[in-house]
């Protein structure tokens, strides 16, 4: 599920955009790992990796992430959709960099294979 403007507004109102910025290195590493995992099963199909592919891989990691889990508990945000929406926020913020990094790696690999 891609991040909508309404989702972003609700994340911002709940203070979750600030949580992301405060823990950006942690969430960046989690997103990179999820992207790599999603690539392993998407690329062989000939498809490109999409946000929702990565979010499905990212969400289980977010559910055990102490900063996010503790924040949601502290703010009494018990609805399960917060994890999916937060994953959408992380990927919305990092998607261009994630794609660029992997396109560069693919180009280097193609050059080495030639």
LUMKOL-668664 format. One line per 3 residues: number of its first residue (from 1); their letters; for each residue x, y, z of C-alpha. Coordinates in steps of 0.1 Angstrom, whole numbers, plus 2048, in hexadecimal, padded with zeros to 3 digits. Layout:
residues N
NUM) a) X Y Z ~ ...
END
This chain:
residues 114
1) xxx) 800 800 800 ~ 811 820 7F4 ~ 810 83E 80C
4) xxx) 7F3 855 806 ~ 7F1 87A 810 ~ 7D7 870 82A
7) xxx) 7EE 856 838 ~ 80B 86E 83A ~ 7F5 887 84C
10) xxx) 7EA 86D 866 ~ 80E 862 86B ~ 819 887 86F
13) xxx) 7FD 88E 888 ~ 807 86F 89C ~ 82B 87B 89D
16) xxx) 837 85D 889 ~ 849 873 86F ~ 85F 880 88C
19) xxx) 865 85D 898 ~ 871 854 875 ~ 889 871 874
22) xxx) 896 86B 897 ~ 89E 847 88E ~ 8A5 84B 869
25) xxx) 8C5 835 868 ~ 8B3 818 878 ~ 895 81A 861
28) xxx) 8AC 81F 843 ~ 8BF 7FF 84B ~ 89E 7EC 84F
31) xxx) 891 7F9 82E ~ 8B1 7F0 81C ~ 8AF 7CD 82A
34) xxx) 88B 7CA 820 ~ 893 7D6 7FD ~ 8AE 7BD 7F9
37) xxx) 897 7A1 805 ~ 87B 7AC 7EE ~ 894 7AD 7D1
40) xxx) 89C 788 7D6 ~ 879 77D 7CC ~ 86E 799 7B5
43) xxx) 88C 79E 79E ~ 88B 779 791 ~ 867 77F 785
46) xxx) 873 79B 76E ~ 85F 7B5 781 ~ 86D 7D4 792
49) xxx) 86C 7D6 7B8 ~ 84E 7EB 7C4 ~ 847 7FD 7E4
52) xxx) 82D 7E5 7EF ~ 845 7C7 7E9 ~ 85E 7D7 801
55) xxx) 844 7E2 81A ~ 838 7BE 81E ~ 85C 7B5 827
58) xxx) 861 7D3 83D ~ 842 7D1 852 ~ 84C 7B2 867
61) xxx) 86C 7C4 870 ~ 859 7E3 87A ~ 843 7CF 890
64) xxx) 860 7C5 8A6 ~ 873 7E6 8A3 ~ 875 7F4 8C7
67) xxx) 874 819 8BE ~ 854 815 8AA ~ 844 7FB 8C0
70) xxx) 84B 80F 8E0 ~ 83F 830 8D0 ~ 81E 820 8C5
73) xxx) 818 811 8E7 ~ 821 832 8F8 ~ 809 846 8E2
76) xxx) 7EE 82A 8E5 ~ 7EE 826 8BF ~ 7E3 801 8C0
79) xxx) 7D5 7FE 89D ~ 7E9 7E6 888 ~ 7E8 7FD 869
82) xxx) 803 813 879 ~ 81E 7FA 86F ~ 813 7F9 84B
85) xxx) 810 81F 849 ~ 831 825 85A ~ 841 80D 842
88) xxx) 832 821 826 ~ 841 841 835 ~ 863 831 838
91) xxx) 862 826 814 ~ 853 846 807 ~ 870 859 817
94) xxx) 88C 841 80C ~ 87F 832 7EB ~ 893 847 7D3
97) xxx) 8B4 83F 7E5 ~ 8AB 81A 7E8 ~ 8A4 817 7C3
100) xxx) 8C3 82C 7B9 ~ 8DA 817 7CF ~ 8CD 7F7 7BF
103) xxx) 8CE 804 79B ~ 8F2 80D 7A1 ~ 8FA 7EA 7AE
106) xxx) 8E8 7DA 791 ~ 8FB 7F0 778 ~ 91C 7E6 789
109) xxx) 912 7C2 788 ~ 908 7C4 763 ~ 92A 7D4 75B
112) xxx) 93D 7B9 76E ~ 929 79E 75C ~ 931 7AC 73A
END
